[in-house]
């Protein structure tokens, strides 16, 4: 929730006053106070170099579940991020003229998992469905504040909870749980004042006193409740407005070690910096998104992006993105309207190893506060790709295909870099190679690569690229990209024209229904240790033959396996025969051409 893009319901502040506040917020001045002491925080779980997040902004829980069981299961995305799942204000109680705006989700009324995006049961079912398809769930959480409320009128939230200013009984809060109430009331007007930023109220939103033990315990219980539903991590909204010591103390109360990424937006001259929060978890690096726009759609050449990272002044560990729900409505980053430039930025982010990437998919909007598509009762309508406002841009191979590239090249360093003007290329060790042409004319170039000799399928176009003698030649059209990786080939690396260390599956499986998916599961990690995972998902495009290639199973590996149907409900239907057994050959792929229930 960047302080330069504040769009929340403001029952107690007018547009002119808000504009003045925002203007004041971005003027840098020198900081004369002392920086806080280093944190003593329990380490958060880190995502691996092959992980990637898809931020599914304003998607209903049922829609996310369907996507996890469908197109996402065939992608390389390992996590989805949901919008805040807890109870919020009613759409009609937003600022006049901005009724039902997207930002009502950032005005919590209680910690009930009931919102216009779906019910608690639907959220839990979504998590289970996504997990069955190898995809974890990260929740956007609002724990800095509660809804603005009215000092004179009691209102009800989406799930019927009563509230007013500084009084949220269903959340367990009264006036004693907030900063600066009564005669000491203050709003943030000066972002160079640490005390104001972290202890005063954000455009009318009631700031929780997170220094108090009972407030910390209440927030931690909310996060634990989400974990009980299967949530694997949290994106902490407005983390900058919570003292880092307070946020660390809250997370130390939370069970386990969930993944944590925090919204902390640094700015020149401001006392609060991203580095204060790195002991808690990842910190979103907004400058990364600004720089992507500048180099792909701005005045700087794209070729410089091959060195992007901490040498550019970024904080680590970092969460990186091309756009999010706040920035896409501003001018500093790109959004879906940028077309191919936006997709090229997404492809580059997923190909390059710096940070943990969060891709973004949302809906078209005519103005900055526009609501998502709504049902007559005010709930959000399910996403329908191909029609309506939801862009479903994540289905593009520049995103879903490149998420697979990231998974396949995990842990590999950037090598064999090349750049010219607005075109660039780099390898990921001997596992993959990417070319991005953000220029206005095509390029034809011979690229040095560490990939083994052979033929590989470009995840963007589906065309074949041949590597020979440590190089490949390609023509890459303007505003397009190319990406190839080991294991995604029509041959390559093996003595018989096939890639080594893989299993190629052609399984005839009838008896499936719309929404069902088929996986090969087995006794090794690459097959999920008997759990359906995305990398072992089979495509039904050639139904009733389900096809797939599972890479990274070493030559000589003997394993047990079965085929399983994951129903649209998330239930498993197993083959009724005993476990099958196979061994990967010394060279080339193991080919499995089989029929359901037949040994």
Protein Blocks (a to p, Z undefined) as FASTA:
>chain_A
ZZklccdddfkbcfklmmmmmmmmmmccddfbdcdddddddddddddfkbccdddehiaf
klmmmmmmmmmmmmmbfbdcdddfbdcddfklmcehiaoiaklmmmcfbfcdcdfkbcfk
lmmmmmmmmmmnopacdddddfkbccebjakbccddfkopacdehiafknopafklpghi
hjloccdfbfkbmklmmmmceehiacddfkbmklmmmmmmmmmmmmmnopabdcdehklm
pcfklmmmmmmmpgcjddddddddddehiabdfklmmmnmccddfklmmmmmmmmmmmbd
fklmmmgcjknopacdddddfbdfklmmmmkbccfklmmmmmmmmmmmmmpmghjddddd
ddddfbfklccdddfkopacdddehiajblolmmpmklmmmmmmmmmmgoiacehiaceh
jaccddehjlbccdddfbfbdcddddddfbdcdddddfklopacddeehiacddddehia
cdddehiagbehianopaehiacdddddehiaehiacddddfbfklonopacfklcccfk
locbdcdddehiaghiacddddddddfkopacddfbdcddddddfedcddddddehiZZ
